[in-house]
Amino acid sequence: MDEGHEPAIKEFFEDFIAAFSSFDSNRVATKFSLPYMAKGPGGVCNVFDSRSQLAEYFQSYLDEYHSQGCRECRYSNLALNWLGSECLVASVTWNLLDASGISVTSWSESYMLAFANGRALAFATVDHVGK
């Protein structure tokens, strides 16, 4: 484990929470490098090579979550699997909450993170599907 990157990992997820809570997809998109690949359920895989495509993709999710009553998100169960000294897989469980703090939805997701200039950026994500 490369403990020198631990602050950048925590910053990635804490800033992601703030970006999500803004419901601004352009802000969320800054957490990801280009190209970026998102593997979702059902074999769906999307690759984005522009910031505008990525922001549009995230805005569709933000709008859907907002319409479901979600107003904030939290993560738990952070697990790290280092891939050398510059990359890792960070897996978390996301919990989306309504204004009163009641869970609306949750899922697990893994982020392939790379480090540049002391900052972590995701270059791929995988949503976990139940067995």
N, C-alpha and C positions, 0 to 999 in steps of 0.2 A: 504494500500500500504506500502510495506517495502522499504522505501527510502534508507536504508543502502545498498541495492543491485543495486541501479540505476547505479553506475559506472560500475559494472560488466555487466549489460545489454547493456549499450552503447559500452563497450569494445567488447562484443560478436559480435555485428553487425559491428562495425568498423573493427575488425580483420577479420571478414568474408569477407568484401569487399576486403581487402588486399590479403587474401588467394585466393579468386576468381580471382583477377587480375593476380595472379601468374600462373593460370591454372595448378596448381600442386594439384592433388587430395589428396595426402598424407597430405598436409597442410590443405586443406579444412576438411578432416576427423578428424583432431584434435579438431574441434569445437563440436564434437558429442561424446556422451558416448555410451558404449556398454552394453547390446544390444540396438540397435537403430531401430525405426520403421518409415518408410516413407509411407504415404497414399497419393497416387496420384489420378488423375482423372480416371473415369471409373471403380471404385472399386478395382483398383490395390493397393495392400499393400505389402510392402517388409520389412522383418525383417533381420537385419544384426547382427551377433555375433562375427565377426572378423574384425580387422582393414583393412586387405587386401581386403575383400569383400566390405567393405564400400568405400575404395579408388577406387576400380574398378567401383563401381556404380557411384560415383561422376565423375570419369574420362570420362565416357560415355557422361554425360551431359556437362562437360567442353568442350570436343571435338566437340559436336554438336553446342554449343553456339559459339565457336571459328570459326567453319566453316560458321556460319551465319553472321560473321563479328563482333561479340561482343568482346569488349576489356576491358570493365569495367562494374561495376554494382553500383547501388545506391538504397537505400531504402527510403521510405517515409511512412507516415500514421502509425507510430508506435503506437499500442494500447496494453495496458497491462491489464491482468485480473489475479489477484493474487489468488493462490490456497494455502492458509495458508501462512506461512512465509518462506518456502523453495522452493516453486515451483510457476511457473506462466505460462500463455499462452501469448506469445508475437506475435502479428500479424503485418505484414508489407506488403507493396506493393513493389515488386522488379521491377526495370527498368534496362534492359540491353542495353548498349550504344555501338555504333561503335566508331572508332577512332576519328571521328569528333564530337562526342557527341550527335548524333542522335539516338533516341530510335529504337531498333531492335525488342524488345519484352518486355512484362511486365506481371505480374501475382501477385496475393496475396497468402501469405503463413503464416501459424501459426506454432510457435515453442513452444513445451513444454520444458521449461528450468528448470533445477535444479541447485542449488548452492552447491559448495564444495570448501573449502579453498579459499573463496572469488572470485571464478571463476564460470561463467555460462557455462553449457554444455547442448546441446539439446539431449533429449532422444527420441523424436518423433516430426515429422512434418506432417502437412496436407496442401496440395495444395487446394486452394479455387476454386471451380468450380461454374460458373455462375448459377443463378437460372433459 
